[in-house]
Structures are given as structure tokens and as C-alpha cells.
Amino acid sequence: MIIESIIHFLHIGAAITWIGGMAFFFTTLIPALRSNLQPVERVRIMSAAGRRFKWISFASIGILIVTGVAKVHEIAINDSPSSIFWNVLWVKIFLVVVVVILSYVHDMVWGPRLITPRPGEDIEKVRYRVRLLARVHFAILIVIVMFGVILLHLHN
């Protein structure tokens, strides 16, 4: 019972860290930078903050995947959840895969191009893609949390 509690604690903690960090960016950091700094300075600060948060978010993703697998393993061994539980779980897993891909594209492909655009690249188009991707990413994270809550209720 103590191991399951620790796994659950780590899972929730990693989710809070990842989603909370993104929420901070959207609700506090970005609006503050937009209202107080010129675009060049905004990009410089956002880039520095993004590079630092990237490793926190990737660590959170790793913890979420490991603890998620452990939680599913424990449920599968000790219980026989309904087929709806497994259907909801597969949708959640699919969304997690999508969000991991979006994280990679945002953090490793498009995000860095805000600092070093390709020759002739329209920086406004890159900025638009990065913003759109971040918003979609965050929305999917919220849906994943919703599916987690549904799974909790289906399991109990």
C-alpha cells in the first residue's frame, strides 16, 4: 500500500509541476513580458526560461510515464477493471503520446527557431506556430487530467 501511495504521489506531483509550469507561462510570464518589454528582449527571456523549464517538463514526462505504467500494472494485477476503463485508458495513452510529440516539436524544433530563424524565414509565422502549438499542447494536457480523473472514478 505504501509503494502505491508513493507512486500516486509522484504521478500527481509530476503532473502538477508540468501543468503548473505551463500555466505560469501562459497566465503570468508571457503577459508580463508582452506588456513591459520589446520583442527582442521578450524572446531572449522566454528562450532562457523555456530552456530551463524544458528539462523540468521532460523530467515530469518521464516520471509520469514510469509512474503511469506502474499504476496501470498494479490495477491490472489486483483488479479487473471494466472495458470502459481500458477504453478511456487507451485514449489517455494516445493523448500522452501526442503531447510528448508536441513537446518535442515545441521545445526542440520550433522554439529554437525563434532565436535562430532559418534564412528567409518569416519570424512572425514561426512565432504564430509556437504560440498555437503551446496552446494546443496545454489544452490536451487539461484533457489528459480529465481522463485521469475519469479513470480514478471508474477504478473505484
C-alpha positions, 0 to 999 in steps of 0.5 A: 500500500505504501509503494502505491501511495508513493507512486500516486504521489509522484504521478500527481506531483509530476503532473502538477509541476508540468501543468503548473509550469505551463500555466505560469507561462501562459497566465503570468510570464508571457503577459508580463513580458508582452506588456513591459518589454520589446520583442527582442528582449521578450524572446531572449527571456522566454528562450532562457526560461523555456530552456530551463523549464524544458528539462523540468517538463521532460523530467515530469514526462518521464516520471509520469510515464514510469509512474503511469505504467506502474499504476496501470500494472498494479490495477491490472494485477489486483483488479479487473477493471471494466472495458470502459476503463481500458477504453478511456485508458487507451485514449489517455495513452494516445493523448500522452503520446501526442503531447510528448510529440508536441513537446518535442516539436515545441521545445526542440524544433520550433522554439529554437527557431525563434532565436535562430530563424532559418534564412528567409524565414518569416519570424512572425509565422514561426512565432504564430506556430509556437504560440498555437502549438503551446496552446494546443499542447496545454489544452490536451494536457487539461484533457489528459487530467480529465481522463485521469480523473475519469479513470480514478472514478471508474477504478473505484 
